[in-house]
Amino acid sequence: MTQLDFSFLTWEVLSSFVAKGLWFSIQLTFSAMIGGIVLGTILALMRLSGKWWLERPAAIYVDTLRSIPLVMVILWFFLLIPYIAGPLGAEKTALITFTLFEATYYSEIMRAGIQSVPKGQVFAGYALGMNYKQTMGLVVLPQAFRNMLPVLLTQTIVLFQDTSLVYAIGAYDLLKGFEVAGKNFNRPMETYLVAAVVYFVICFSLSMLVRRLQKKIAIIR
């Protein structure tokens, strides 16, 4: 440990090697979060529709992807998509993969949130003349999103941590930026240690914000 030297990690080095990777990780996180929540909500509604031809495909999709390690899904998509849609590059492949994969987790969160809304709310919507789509969109989903907001944000923090797995297909994320800096200055141990600290600080800070938000929501209730 006495041989560790962090003096090379200047602001110029961080802005040259790490900033690009951090920006990509943030972009990937937010894009996959939005796409995952939208697709996850659709999957949740399919599973709660009571129609087997909607429920069963959604259940198979969710259960299958949730049973496979994310890094394997990333590699599969990276290797298979070029045969279907042509070469997309590591960044686009990562976005597609994370959106489709994270949707399975967001769908379970949304399904639990929808089921947490009292059925009386649904019956009240029907009593006012609303159909299923209107009741879900105007009555149930707004309450479900508020109920599940802390869990959705917690899953997004996990998503940010998982973005480091795109390292396996060569995408230039936050971890890749630190690795490139370590190779250029022949200080891999120092850069990996700093990378761990950066991930910890970001995720811990976001977790504290989510905890405060959860307390505020609990007070409102």
C-alpha positions in Angstrom: 0.0 0.0 0.0 3.0 2.3 0.6 3.7 2.2 -3.1 0.4 3.6 -4.2 0.7 6.9 -6.0 -2.4 8.9 -6.8 -0.6 12.1 -7.8 -1.2 11.4 -11.5 -5.0 11.7 -11.1 -5.2 15.4 -11.8 -8.3 17.2 -13.0 -6.9 17.2 -16.6 -6.5 13.4 -16.5 -10.0 12.9 -15.1 -11.6 15.2 -17.6 -9.7 13.6 -20.5 -10.3 9.9 -19.7 -13.1 9.6 -17.0 -15.6 12.3 -17.9 -16.5 10.7 -21.2 -17.1 7.4 -19.5 -19.1 8.9 -16.7 -21.3 10.8 -19.2 -22.0 7.6 -21.1 -22.9 5.7 -17.9 -25.3 8.5 -16.9 -26.9 8.5 -20.4 -27.2 4.7 -20.4 -28.8 4.7 -17.0 -31.4 7.4 -17.7 -32.3 6.0 -21.2 -32.6 2.5 -20.0 -34.6 3.7 -17.0 -37.1 5.5 -19.1 -37.4 2.7 -21.7 -37.4 0.1 -19.0 -40.2 1.7 -17.0 -42.4 2.2 -20.1 -41.8 -1.4 -21.3 -42.1 -2.7 -17.8 -45.4 -0.9 -17.3 -46.7 -2.6 -20.4 -45.5 -6.0 -19.3 -47.1 -5.4 -15.8 -50.5 -4.5 -17.4 -50.2 -7.6 -19.7 -49.7 -9.8 -16.6 -52.6 -8.3 -14.8 -55.0 -8.3 -17.8 -56.5 -11.6 -16.9 -56.1 -12.7 -20.6 -53.9 -15.7 -21.0 -52.7 -14.7 -24.5 -51.3 -11.5 -22.9 -50.4 -12.8 -19.5 -48.4 -15.9 -20.6 -46.0 -14.3 -23.1 -45.2 -11.5 -20.6 -44.6 -14.0 -17.8 -42.3 -16.0 -20.0 -40.4 -13.0 -21.1 -40.0 -11.7 -17.5 -39.1 -15.0 -15.9 -36.7 -16.0 -18.7 -34.6 -12.8 -18.6 -34.6 -12.6 -14.8 -33.1 -16.1 -14.7 -30.1 -15.2 -16.8 -27.1 -13.2 -15.6 -27.0 -9.7 -17.2 -23.5 -10.1 -18.5 -24.6 -13.1 -20.5 -27.5 -11.2 -21.9 -25.2 -8.4 -22.9 -22.8 -10.8 -24.7 -25.7 -12.6 -26.5 -27.2 -9.3 -27.8 -23.7 -8.0 -28.8 -23.0 -11.2 -30.8 -26.5 -11.8 -32.2 -27.8 -8.4 -33.1 -25.3 -7.9 -36.0 -26.7 -11.0 -37.7 -30.3 -9.5 -37.4 -30.0 -5.8 -37.8 -26.4 -5.3 -38.8 -23.6 -3.8 -36.7 -24.8 -1.3 -34.1 -21.7 -0.8 -32.0 -21.2 -1.5 -28.3 -23.0 1.7 -27.1 -26.3 1.1 -29.0 -26.2 -2.6 -28.1 -25.8 -1.8 -24.4 -28.8 0.6 -24.6 -31.0 -2.0 -26.2 -29.9 -4.8 -23.9 -30.3 -2.8 -20.7 -33.7 -1.5 -21.7 -35.1 -4.9 -22.4 -33.4 -6.5 -19.4 -34.3 -3.9 -16.8 -37.9 -3.8 -18.0 -38.3 -7.2 -16.4 -37.4 -5.8 -13.0 -39.4 -2.6 -13.5 -42.4 -4.7 -14.5 -42.4 -6.6 -11.2 -42.1 -3.3 -9.3 -45.0 -1.8 -11.3 -47.1 -4.9 -10.9 -46.7 -4.7 -7.1 -47.5 -1.0 -7.2 -50.6 -1.5 -9.3 -51.7 -4.3 -6.9 -51.1 -2.0 -3.9 -53.8 0.4 -5.1 -57.1 -0.6 -3.4 -59.6 -2.3 -5.7 -62.2 0.2 -4.6 -60.3 2.8 -6.7 -60.9 0.7 -9.8 -64.5 0.1 -9.0 -65.0 3.8 -8.5 -63.5 4.5 -11.9 -65.8 2.0 -13.5 -68.7 3.6 -11.6 -67.9 7.0 -13.2 -68.1 5.4 -16.6 -64.4 4.9 -17.3 -63.2 2.0 -19.3 -60.2 -0.2 -18.3 -57.7 2.0 -20.2 -59.0 5.2 -18.6 -59.1 3.7 -15.1 -55.6 2.5 -15.3 -54.2 5.7 -16.9 -56.1 8.2 -14.8 -56.7 6.4 -11.4 -54.5 3.4 -10.8 -51.1 4.2 -12.5 -50.6 7.7 -10.9 -51.1 6.2 -7.4 -48.9 3.1 -8.3 -46.1 5.4 -9.5 -46.2 7.3 -6.2 -46.3 4.2 -4.2 -43.4 2.6 -6.1 -41.2 5.7 -6.7 -38.6 4.9 -4.0 -38.3 1.3 -5.3 -38.1 2.5 -8.9 -35.3 4.9 -8.0 -33.5 2.2 -6.0 -33.6 -0.1 -9.0 -32.2 2.7 -11.1 -29.2 3.0 -8.7 -28.7 -0.8 -9.2 -28.9 -0.1 -13.0 -26.2 2.5 -12.7 -24.0 0.0 -10.9 -24.7 -2.6 -13.6 -23.6 -0.3 -16.4 -20.1 -1.3 -15.5 -20.8 -4.6 -17.2 -20.7 -3.0 -20.6 -17.0 -3.2 -20.1 -17.4 -6.8 -21.4 -18.2 -5.6 -24.9 -15.8 -2.7 -25.0 -18.2 0.2 -24.4 -16.5 3.3 -23.0 -18.2 3.7 -19.6 -17.0 5.1 -16.3 -15.0 1.9 -15.4 -13.5 1.8 -18.9 -12.4 5.4 -18.5 -10.5 4.6 -15.3 -9.0 1.5 -16.9 -7.7 3.5 -19.9 -6.2 6.1 -17.5 -4.6 3.3 -15.5 -3.0 1.8 -18.6 -1.7 5.1 -19.9 0.0 6.0 -16.6 0.8 2.4 -15.6 -1.2 2.7 -12.4 -4.1 0.2 -12.7 -4.4 -0.5 -9.0 -4.8 3.2 -8.1 -7.4 3.8 -10.8 -9.5 0.8 -9.9 -9.5 1.9 -6.2 -10.5 5.4 -7.2 -13.2 3.9 -9.5 -14.6 1.9 -6.6 -14.7 5.1 -4.4 -16.5 7.1 -7.2 -19.1 4.4 -7.6 -19.6 4.2 -3.8 -20.0 8.0 -3.4 -22.4 8.3 -6.3 -24.6 5.3 -5.3 -24.5 6.1 -1.6 -25.5 9.7 -2.2 -28.4 8.7 -4.4 -29.5 6.1 -1.8 -29.6 8.9 0.8 -31.7 11.0 -1.5 -34.1 8.1 -2.1 -34.4 7.5 1.7 -35.3 11.1 2.2 -37.9 11.0 -0.6 -39.3 7.8 0.9 -39.8 9.6 4.3 -41.5 12.5 2.6 -43.9 10.2 0.8 -44.6 8.3 4.0 -45.5 11.6 5.7 -47.9 12.6 2.9 -49.7 9.3 3.3 
